[in-house]
């Protein structure tokens, strides 16, 4: 199972995001953010099961529109 997330990659604090993921039992490091630099995606794996988060930046106008229409969700106490 995975969750796909689009976010404004120009506004994210990578250190804080890595700390948040690590605190919530995801395997994450700053090296994982190469996907943002290459305008692809980054994948973070949950350490206790077969679950991952695929994160990509808002690289196109359609991605930016998706963010504007987004809804907030909560999964396992993660918003």
C-alpha positions in Angstrom: 0.0 0.0 0.0 1.2 3.5 -0.7 0.1 7.1 -0.5 1.0 9.6 -3.2 1.6 13.1 -2.1 2.2 16.3 -4.1 3.7 19.2 -2.3 5.3 22.5 -2.9 8.9 21.3 -2.8 10.3 24.9 -2.8 8.8 25.6 0.6 9.7 22.4 2.4 12.3 22.3 5.1 14.0 19.0 4.3 15.7 18.6 7.7 12.4 19.0 9.5 10.6 16.7 7.1 13.2 13.9 7.5 13.0 14.3 11.3 9.2 14.0 11.1 9.3 10.9 9.0 12.0 9.3 11.2 10.0 10.2 14.4 7.0 8.3 12.8 9.0 5.2 12.0 9.8 5.8 8.3 13.2 5.1 6.8 14.3 8.6 5.6 17.4 10.6 5.0 18.4 13.8 3.2 19.8 11.6 0.4 16.2 10.6 -0.4 15.4 14.1 -1.6 17.4 13.6 -4.9 14.0 13.1 -6.5 13.1 16.7 -5.9 16.3 17.9 -7.4 15.7 15.7 -10.5 12.0 16.6 -10.6 10.8 13.1 -10.1 9.6 11.6 -6.8 11.0 10.5 -3.4 9.9 7.3 -1.7 9.9 6.7 2.1 9.3 3.3 3.5 7.6 2.5 6.8 9.8 0.3 8.9 7.1 -1.9 10.4 5.2 -3.0 7.3 4.7 -3.0 3.6 3.7 0.7 3.4 5.4 3.6 1.6 4.9 7.3 0.9 5.7 8.5 -2.6 6.2 12.3 -2.6 6.7 14.5 -5.6 7.0 18.2 -6.0 4.6 20.6 -7.8 6.7 20.7 -11.0 3.9 21.6 -13.3 0.8 23.9 -13.4 -1.4 20.8 -13.1 0.5 19.7 -9.9 0.0 23.2 -8.4 -3.7 23.0 -9.2 -3.9 19.6 -7.5 -2.4 21.2 -4.4 -5.0 24.0 -4.4 -7.8 21.5 -4.6 -6.4 19.2 -2.0 -8.2 17.9 1.0 -6.6 17.1 4.3 -6.6 13.5 5.4 -5.4 11.7 8.5 -4.0 8.1 8.4 -2.8 6.5 11.6 -2.7 9.8 13.3 -0.6 11.4 10.6 -2.0 14.5 8.9 
